């Protein structure tokens, strides 16, 4: 239904708006127009607004209340995730909603218990709902457990959380909010590319009218202005029906185009555009560019939740032969969603507008079976490959449905780095990149076509010489990923030159300088970053880690504590602090930091390993072994953790298990001298002396100053009767920096009369 302004409606508008005077304009935008609270729109367009509120877009994000809760918070409200060995519960208490997470630890006790308030529900519930927790800093964290509508409603891990290490502090990006809500407010200075996603004030609840009709402030003012004509009122708002088919499609594709959710840069927002600056009626390519896998690389038939609609529709013969006439709103009225039999009649009726003769059993001569439902055969529902608990309509209009059971359960994908796509990234929309630099940046941004893309991007930047920092940040990131920190430093320095107040550029330059072996310059740049943004936890954390590397222990501890005070949820803070505290003998403070680390991230393998070492140091070996096992579960095949586990097993007299662990460490890292030395000790304990001597010699080849290995080799040679060789290695051990080893070596030399 199209809304038509009448003289009566126009006269009534100021009266209706008067009751909403308290609803402030929520976000200042371009001169002459701005966004308003969507309730202003509903005050005049009540029938259309009420219909829209029932759509998925109208219910895309909201605060949880009993009225909008369809999940079971009372009976079927707990979930166990075996892959990460974690329990969850959904709780409603005193009018508030929470997601609780815990594990069963050593001795069967609950540990790492965290309860997060649900501030917003993300998703209409047509397919799923996820949950957002707001931090004190104004960021949002997506919680690990989601609700899915299939099978009558089930709990399951949120997309990308079904792993051994579910993210516990996954920040909700601007891009997520862009497609799941109306435009929020963001603080000044947080609209540049790569800005941290910080939000000011409350989020709007649901995608509102202005995402398709443009900012409503000018429209409201025009309506309130005495003497405004019908034409002026109509011209003050975007009506998609009056746009070209291409621009109408662009409105839908601002959220429904993304070519893939896999790890390629499928969408690159233009560097001169803010995250919420797209306006209905402008060409989409002026705001964002879409990229895809190269054709013929095995990704042509991908079916994902993000590409099931516009991306798949654009592959259809119906779409291509319509020459732009077939758009999303050919079938979909965004203000109203038909359901059940009404939906079948409506959508099939649209198909019949072009295919009536083929579908009429009196004229089709048996070419097509008589059927009332076109969509179920030609646009069947399918399970998506990336969100495996969701079934959606495939908008690729096909002559025949794909073979196989399209609704069969699918495992969640967890591709390794080697399994990820590494190949050319090609422009998708528009089909040719308006600026070739964006195409080259797409090759580099996530490392899919890194070496070729780096050479092309570097060459083209030398040709074009743009004075835009973001190009050089992409280039610097590429050099860093290629382990060429000197080249990265040069690129980041250019970025800083063009945008000296860019915190992202300064922190990237500091990291590259540290990697390039220039710690003093790195510290100087970090000082500038702190001066620019004294409350940025990332800058303090990076500065603390640099101080630790320079053995300025007290300075490192102070800076890490400052980072924690500013943002206690920054990954790695507590673990890094605990490591430094443990190495300086502050065991109680280290263990307190580790408890915080594991509360924030119970899958942090380093925190489990450090906790195991602390317990082993107090001879609490059963619990220490439990923690080492957790470390190795969360990071299998990591040599340092396997080595620590082997040491603890050896202390517990579990020599066979210790040997298995140290052999695993050596498979993971054959160049780990400490593991060779420990393996040698285990072999010596079995009287396999030649093999033990071989391991000690390998440890010394890898680390010639390894005094403990010198001492062990001397003991092994003496046991084999090689006294000259034993004396030689005892003398080397006595010269080492380890005072205990030197003492033992000197005692042995005295006994042999060699002092």
TANORWO-V803284 format. One record per backbone hydrogen bond with DSSP energy under -1.0 kcal/mol. CO is the residue of the C=O (numbers start at 1). NH is the residue of the N-H. E is the energy in kcal/mol with one decimal. If there is no record, write none. Layout:
co:nh:e
CO:NH:E
CO:NH:E
//
This chain:
co:nh:e
6:10:-2.4
7:11:-1.9
8:12:-1.7
9:13:-1.5
12:16:-2.1
13:17:-2.7
14:18:-1.7
17:20:-1.7
18:21:-1.3
20:23:-2.0
22:24:-1.1
27:35:-1.5
30:33:-2.1
34:217:-3.4
37:40:-2.3
38:42:-1.8
39:43:-1.2
41:44:-1.3
41:45:-2.4
45:49:-2.9
46:50:-2.6
47:51:-1.9
48:52:-2.3
49:53:-2.1
51:54:-1.0
52:55:-1.8
57:60:-1.3
57:207:-1.9
60:123:-2.6
62:121:-3.6
75:77:-1.5
77:90:-2.7
79:88:-2.7
81:86:-1.9
86:81:-3.3
87:102:-2.2
88:79:-2.5
89:100:-3.2
91:98:-2.9
93:96:-2.0
96:93:-2.7
97:118:-3.2
98:91:-2.7
99:116:-2.7
100:89:-1.9
101:114:-2.6
102:87:-3.2
103:111:-2.4
105:108:-2.1
109:105:-3.6
111:103:-2.2
114:101:-2.9
116:99:-2.5
120:132:-2.8
121:62:-1.8
122:130:-2.7
127:149:-2.2
128:125:-1.3
129:147:-2.8
130:122:-3.2
131:143:-2.9
132:119:-2.6
132:120:-1.6
133:141:-2.9
135:138:-1.6
138:199:-2.6
139:135:-2.8
140:172:-3.0
141:133:-2.6
144:158:-3.5
146:156:-2.3
147:129:-2.5
148:154:-2.7
150:153:-1.9
154:148:-3.2
156:146:-3.4
158:161:-2.6
161:163:-2.3
170:142:-2.6
173:177:-1.8
174:178:-2.7
175:179:-1.3
177:181:-1.2
185:200:-2.5
187:190:-1.6
192:195:-1.9
196:198:-1.5
208:211:-1.5
209:212:-1.3
209:213:-1.6
210:214:-1.7
213:238:-2.3
216:220:-2.5
217:221:-2.3
218:222:-2.2
219:223:-2.4
220:224:-2.1
225:228:-1.7
229:233:-2.3
230:234:-2.4
231:235:-2.2
234:237:-1.2
239:242:-2.5
240:243:-1.6
244:248:-2.5
245:249:-2.4
246:250:-1.9
247:251:-1.5
248:252:-1.3
249:253:-2.8
250:254:-1.1
252:255:-1.5
252:256:-1.7
256:310:-1.1
262:264:-2.5
264:266:-2.2
266:291:-2.7
268:289:-2.3
270:273:-2.0
274:277:-1.3
279:282:-2.0
283:286:-1.6
284:287:-2.2
284:288:-2.5
287:270:-2.3
289:268:-2.7
290:428:-3.1
290:429:-1.4
292:426:-2.7
299:302:-1.3
303:385:-2.6
307:312:-1.1
308:395:-2.4
309:313:-3.0
310:314:-2.4
312:315:-1.3
313:316:-1.9
316:320:-2.4
317:321:-2.8
322:325:-1.3
327:330:-1.5
328:331:-1.3
328:332:-2.2
333:336:-1.9
339:342:-1.1
340:344:-1.8
341:345:-2.5
342:346:-2.5
343:347:-2.7
344:348:-2.2
345:349:-2.0
346:350:-1.6
347:351:-1.8
348:352:-2.2
351:354:-1.5
351:355:-2.0
355:359:-1.8
356:360:-1.2
360:363:-1.6
360:364:-1.8
364:367:-2.4
374:378:-2.4
375:379:-2.8
378:398:-2.0
380:394:-2.2
382:392:-2.4
387:390:-1.9
390:384:-2.1
392:382:-3.1
395:397:-1.0
405:408:-1.2
406:383:-2.6
416:420:-1.3
424:294:-1.2
426:292:-2.7
429:290:-2.5
435:438:-1.9
436:440:-2.2
437:441:-2.7
438:442:-2.0
439:443:-1.1
441:445:-2.9
443:449:-2.4
444:447:-1.4
449:453:-2.7
450:454:-3.1
451:455:-1.8
452:456:-2.0
453:457:-3.1
454:458:-2.9
455:459:-2.2
456:460:-2.6
457:461:-2.4
458:462:-1.6
459:463:-1.3
460:464:-3.2
461:465:-2.4
469:473:-1.7
470:474:-2.2
471:475:-2.0
472:476:-2.7
473:477:-2.6
474:478:-2.0
475:479:-2.2
476:480:-2.5
477:481:-2.6
478:482:-1.5
479:484:-2.6
480:483:-1.8
484:488:-2.0
485:489:-2.7
486:490:-1.7
487:491:-1.9
488:492:-2.9
489:493:-2.5
490:494:-1.4
491:495:-1.8
492:496:-2.6
493:497:-2.0
494:498:-2.0
495:499:-1.9
499:502:-1.8
502:506:-2.1
503:507:-2.7
504:508:-2.0
505:509:-2.4
506:510:-2.5
507:511:-2.1
508:512:-2.2
509:513:-2.6
510:514:-2.1
511:515:-2.2
512:516:-1.9
513:518:-2.9
514:517:-1.5
518:522:-2.1
519:523:-2.6
520:524:-1.9
521:525:-2.3
522:526:-2.4
523:527:-2.1
524:528:-1.6
525:529:-2.2
526:530:-2.6
527:531:-2.2
528:532:-2.0
529:533:-2.8
533:536:-1.9
536:540:-1.5
537:541:-2.7
538:542:-2.5
539:543:-2.2
540:544:-2.5
541:545:-2.4
542:546:-1.9
543:547:-2.3
544:548:-2.1
545:549:-1.9
546:550:-1.6
547:552:-2.8
548:551:-1.7
551:553:-1.3
552:556:-2.6
553:557:-2.6
554:558:-2.4
555:559:-2.3
556:560:-2.5
557:561:-2.3
558:562:-1.9
559:563:-2.2
560:564:-2.3
561:565:-2.3
562:566:-1.8
563:567:-2.4
567:570:-1.6
570:573:-1.6
572:576:-2.4
573:577:-2.4
574:578:-2.7
575:579:-2.2
576:580:-1.8
577:581:-2.6
578:582:-2.7
579:583:-2.0
580:584:-1.1
581:586:-2.6
582:585:-1.5
585:587:-1.5
586:590:-2.3
587:591:-2.6
588:592:-1.9
589:593:-2.2
590:594:-2.2
591:595:-2.0
592:596:-1.7
593:597:-2.4
594:598:-2.5
595:599:-1.5
596:600:-2.1
597:601:-2.8
601:604:-1.6
603:605:-1.0
604:608:-2.0
605:609:-2.4
606:610:-2.6
607:611:-2.2
608:612:-2.4
609:613:-2.2
610:614:-2.1
611:615:-2.3
612:616:-2.6
613:617:-2.1
615:620:-2.7
616:619:-1.8
619:621:-1.4
620:624:-2.3
621:625:-3.0
622:626:-1.7
623:627:-2.1
624:628:-2.5
625:629:-2.3
626:630:-1.7
627:631:-2.2
628:632:-2.5
629:633:-1.7
630:634:-2.3
631:635:-1.6
638:642:-2.0
639:643:-2.6
640:644:-2.1
641:645:-2.2
642:646:-2.4
643:647:-2.3
644:648:-2.0
645:649:-2.5
646:650:-2.3
647:651:-2.2
648:652:-1.7
649:654:-3.0
650:653:-1.6
653:655:-1.0
654:658:-2.3
655:659:-2.5
656:660:-2.1
657:661:-2.2
658:662:-2.5
659:663:-2.3
660:664:-1.7
661:665:-2.1
662:666:-2.0
663:667:-1.8
664:668:-2.1
665:669:-2.3
669:672:-1.6
671:673:-1.0
672:676:-1.6
673:677:-2.3
674:678:-2.3
675:679:-2.6
676:680:-2.4
677:681:-1.8
678:682:-2.1
679:683:-2.4
680:684:-2.6
681:685:-2.1
683:688:-2.6
684:687:-2.0
687:689:-1.3
688:692:-2.3
689:693:-3.0
690:694:-2.0
691:695:-1.9
692:696:-2.3
693:697:-2.4
694:698:-2.0
695:699:-2.1
696:700:-2.0
697:701:-2.2
698:702:-2.0
699:703:-1.9
703:706:-1.9
705:707:-1.5
706:710:-1.6
707:711:-2.2
708:712:-2.3
709:713:-2.6
710:714:-2.3
711:715:-2.2
712:716:-2.2
713:717:-2.7
714:718:-2.4
715:719:-1.9
716:720:-1.1
717:722:-2.8
718:721:-1.4
721:723:-1.3
722:726:-2.0
723:727:-2.9
724:728:-2.3
725:729:-1.9
726:730:-2.1
727:731:-2.3
728:732:-1.5
729:733:-2.3
730:734:-2.3
733:736:-1.3
738:742:-2.6
739:743:-2.2
740:744:-2.1
741:745:-2.6
742:746:-2.4
743:747:-2.1
744:748:-2.1
745:749:-2.3
746:750:-2.3
747:751:-2.2
748:752:-1.7
749:754:-3.3
750:753:-1.3
//
